[in-house]
């Protein structure tokens, strides 16, 4: 199919204006053409698969780049010097992924727009970050996002609490007494440590886990995690964030069921066939997760992850675990 190569600035505007499926598919095809022509690695990958613009007729024909390429290559669409460089955490000496971000403002627009869509103005909240390992290693896209949300809120008690669980406990007690809407966002192992040391009812606090056991604790199922958090903090809902170093967008969940912002989609592929799509029907489908993140314009918007998921007919999804042989990552919890 012939398509004029779209301009980057026009695509930036179109991506965040998506509000229906027809627009999403149309703009996804434009982004594919833009990245094919401006990303040498992605173009080589598409050509090796014979998935070039001449035979891409529909959204389902677009190839998804294996996420492992981010460990061995710098994935850039257009030539640029990055304003930000994010690196994945890695575990036990495993190699890490690198994401070169061309425009800081584009990442900020993506996470700010999505956060407001799901939670409203961040200025409503006191935002408390509990992600010690991410702060210590630096270059974390998650820490960058939370830091910018904290700055947007400007609450005097907002901030990162590193390993100071006692101070976090007293801060939450004070905020709860004032009925201050609060967001406590943290990596899973740190939240579990906090739950064990300082159980307390949280009636005005959203608890959001971002995944991540990092060998600090025994892997548990999400059901076990939610039960533990619910018991410790008298919560009926535990929120989750699904993002990764290689993406520029996040999905959010309540009790494990994620929803994507309008410019992001999840598809499933057969674990044994990288081109075999698995579609949900009346029953949810299970397979390996492909992510389309149209905000990821200057990297790659079509990424084949190593996560296993369950997809529902309405587009919501669950993350069940990791593919066999895949490196453990921040989002890892055991499959149920």
MOBEL-V433767 format. One record per residue. PHI is phi in radians with two decimals (NA if undefined). Layout:
PHI
PHI
This chain:
NA
-1.50
-2.57
-1.15
-1.16
-1.26
-1.48
-1.05
-1.12
-1.18
-1.13
-0.96
-1.22
-1.14
-1.00
-1.50
-1.73
-1.09
-2.45
-2.71
-1.14
-1.09
-1.11
-1.02
-1.13
-1.08
-1.29
-1.05
-1.16
-1.12
-1.11
-0.99
-1.08
-1.05
-1.31
-1.03
-1.47
-2.12
-2.21
-0.99
-1.17
-1.12
-1.09
-1.06
-1.12
-1.10
-1.17
-1.11
-1.66
1.00
-1.99
-1.85
-0.90
-1.14
-2.15
-1.62
-1.71
-2.62
-0.98
-1.16
-1.52
-1.19
-1.34
-1.86
-1.32
-1.01
-1.11
-1.10
-1.08
-1.22
-1.49
-2.02
-2.39
-1.64
-1.58
-2.24
-1.77
1.35
-1.63
-2.82
-1.71
-1.19
-1.40
-2.35
-2.25
-1.82
-2.26
-1.29
-1.34
1.16
-2.49
0.98
1.43
-1.19
-1.20
-1.95
-1.58
-2.18
-2.13
-1.51
-1.82
-1.18
-2.26
-0.98
-1.08
-1.22
-1.11
-1.09
-1.13
-1.10
-1.30
-1.17
-1.12
-1.16
-1.07
-1.12
-1.10
-1.63
-2.23
1.53
-1.14
-1.08
-1.16
-1.20
-1.88
-1.53
-1.94
-2.00
-1.82
-2.19
-2.55
-1.02
-1.14
-1.23
-1.16
-1.20
-1.57
1.31
1.01
-1.72
-1.15
-1.15
-1.09
-1.03
-1.08
-1.11
-1.06
-1.19
-1.16
-1.07
-1.09
-1.15
-1.37
1.08
-1.34
-1.09
-1.60
-1.14
2.69
-1.64
-1.92
0.77
-1.85
-1.49
-1.20
-1.14
-1.14
-1.08
-1.02
-1.20
-1.10
-1.13
-1.02
-1.15
-1.15
-1.11
-1.10
-1.54
1.02
-1.42
-1.00
-2.35
-2.07
-1.81
-2.05
-2.78
-1.27
-1.06
-1.12
-1.23
-1.15
-1.16
-1.07
-1.17
-1.08
-1.23
-1.51
-2.41
-1.12
-2.88
-1.20
-2.07
-1.67
-2.15
-2.15
-1.54
-1.73
-2.18
-1.73
-1.95
1.42
1.90
-1.83
0.91
1.30
-1.38
-2.47
-1.13
-1.11
-2.28
-1.37
-1.11
-1.06
-1.14
-1.07
-1.13
-1.12
-1.07
-1.14
-1.08
-1.16
-1.22
-2.06
0.96
-1.94
-1.64
-2.25
-2.08
-1.66
-2.43
-2.08
-2.02
-2.60
-2.78
-0.89
-1.36
-1.77
-2.11
-2.41
-2.30
-1.86
-2.21
-2.33
-2.03
0.92
1.63
-1.77
-1.50
-2.17
-1.69
-1.20
-1.06
-1.67
-2.27
-2.46
-1.92
-2.19
-2.01
-2.15
-1.14
-1.06
-1.75
-2.43
-1.08
-1.93
-1.59
-1.32
-2.02
-1.96
-1.33
-2.19
-1.15
-1.85
-1.13
-1.76
-2.18
3.13
-1.37
-1.56
-1.82
-1.99
-1.81
-2.16
-1.22
-1.25
-1.44
-1.06
-1.72
-2.14
-2.48
-1.54
-2.19
-2.18
-1.58
-1.42
-1.92
-1.63
-1.82
-2.38
-2.12
-1.94
-1.81
-1.08
-1.50
1.62
-1.28
-2.66
-2.10
-1.83
-1.70
2.71
-2.00
-1.16
-1.01
1.49
-1.43
-1.11
-1.23
-2.29
-1.01
-1.53
-1.30
-2.43
-1.21
-1.21
-1.51
